[in-house]
């Protein structure tokens, strides 16, 4: 039997059983569609988050004690002298020291627990934080260790509601601060935490906490951040008397890292999430495959007479096997194509909705996922079609004809 | 001296048993007969007489347990699955009681079906051959109809066209009028008789009814797996003039 005839026989059998063909495809359509949708949505979100981070973090470098991210690491390693030395590096633009005050912020009966940064005016420049009302912290605040605070938009709303926060006195721990400035919202739903901190002068925080060491420092690199990170690393190793020519990070008592490196970690996390969603969608494809086998087995029973007839007029085992296998692969391939189209369409729709909600959102179509889903769909047809096809091929023509 | 004619079909002590576990159920107990090319033979017997089993063996759908079956003088017992399929594709055809047409498919597609599996007839000749076979059963005007739009008699004539299309050596008709009313049955018998009388087709008609069997020229009667009579000594009915088919 010619290949053309196999295709023709399969096509006419599928046409004669439209409902059954459609139902068979449905499982694959849903499976492939969800693989494509899940992976694309995952990728799109990853892209979105990375874009958000990149928007404020290009050539931003952070230096912190190892205890900041590793249990058992040093927390008291960055001194004010370190800060001044870093400030003098030619590869460093603007650097800001930070000391956290870990106490509650209150106004009247309102009580909140935002991060309270003791820092300098450079901090706002480094993170691109903009003022909505009042003023930022300045050098005089620091030299005088004044009791003033700049608050973020969300905290301003939570503490004061519709009232004007400027000139009001808030309390952090036991000390009162006059609100001199309110920041604009970052406007990013993923980075909402950045709309909550309270900022007070570095010198004030130092006096209040009695901390001799910095919580961390943040700086803008001049040009390539890698050079800056290298400069800081060798400077601080020298200052901390750490002999580390092999560049073993575990020997250091500090970490200097660009925010772009941090985005790689975010990338890995979201990649894992994407893979997980893809896996779940893949399971639905497997279920779809089992559905195909189920329907095809029923179809073999239902078409016993037809198979018997084909054998009676001269079809060989291999002819029947090929026809049934072809039917299965054709159905799953067609289901795969429809699934890809539907998954992509739904992904585009969701992206449009996300773009409305989030401001900007780019739909990322994963070509790899498309390809993999299509291969999986065809493989599903081949694997789950094989058993029913073999069963059909091995039917005896007599029994098949007698069957009612 | 007369040249010896090789018979189309010759069986020698043909036996068939079915086995289920250790239990042997013999169905045919040694069948010997000869069918020459161009004959119209009825194989007649009550149900359980083994006539269907015999037809399946003669039609290469089944193989005998012992004895030999010679087709054009050649022994056929040792054939493989694919070889049997090839003989079914080229040498023999069937007409079944239940028509066995493909559902929701056109008359033309049904008649072309055996040609899809034919090893030598080229694809380009299929439609022409199918149209010719359809014309022979008088259904040219119904070529594009779906089979479920036809009456029972018309469906059986489509099945006969499908049997003719490969120009087989022999056509087996298994109770071809069993599902039809007498008028349609008569039409079908008429088509078979004309094929025999005008085209010289060899036809084996399997039936349990004497009235139907008598449209053939020879009746082989089976009882309990043995031939109980083999006779040409009766008046053949003519489907064109006879109306007593039940």
Contacts between the chains, C-beta under 8 A, distances in Angstrom:
chain1	res1	chain2	res2	distance
A	1	B	116	6.0
A	1	B	117	5.7
A	2	B	116	8.0
A	2	B	123	6.8
A	4	B	123	7.4
A	5	B	116	4.4
A	5	B	123	7.6
A	8	B	116	7.5
A	9	B	116	6.5
A	12	B	102	7.7
A	12	B	105	6.1
A	12	B	109	6.4
A	15	B	104	7.8
A	16	B	102	7.1
A	16	B	103	6.0
A	16	B	104	4.1
A	16	B	105	6.0
A	17	B	104	8.0
A	305	B	98	7.8
A	305	B	100	6.0
A	306	B	102	6.1
A	306	B	103	7.9
A	308	B	100	7.5
A	309	B	100	4.6
A	309	B	102	7.5
A	309	B	113	7.8
A	310	B	113	7.3
A	310	B	117	7.3
A	311	B	61	8.0
A	311	B	85	7.0
A	311	B	88	7.4
A	312	B	59	7.8
A	312	B	61	6.5
A	312	B	88	6.3
A	312	B	94	5.3
A	312	B	100	7.8
A	313	B	88	6.7
A	313	B	89	6.8
A	313	B	93	7.4
A	313	B	94	7.7
A	313	B	113	6.0
A	313	B	114	3.8
A	313	B	117	6.1
A	313	B	162	7.2
A	313	B	166	7.8
A	314	B	85	5.6
A	314	B	86	7.0
A	314	B	88	4.6
A	314	B	89	2.4
A	314	B	90	7.1
A	314	B	114	6.0
A	314	B	117	3.8
A	314	B	118	6.6
A	314	B	166	7.8
A	315	B	85	6.5
A	315	B	89	7.9
A	315	B	117	4.9
A	316	B	81	7.2
A	316	B	82	5.1
A	316	B	85	4.3
A	316	B	86	7.8
A	316	B	117	7.5
A	317	B	81	6.1
A	317	B	82	7.4
A	317	B	85	7.6
A	318	B	82	7.8
A	319	B	85	8.0
A	319	B	117	6.3
A	396	B	61	8.0
A	397	B	61	5.0
A	397	B	88	7.9
A	398	B	56	5.2
A	398	B	61	5.0
A	398	B	62	5.8
A	401	B	61	7.8
A	401	B	96	6.2
A	401	B	100	6.5
A	404	B	98	7.6
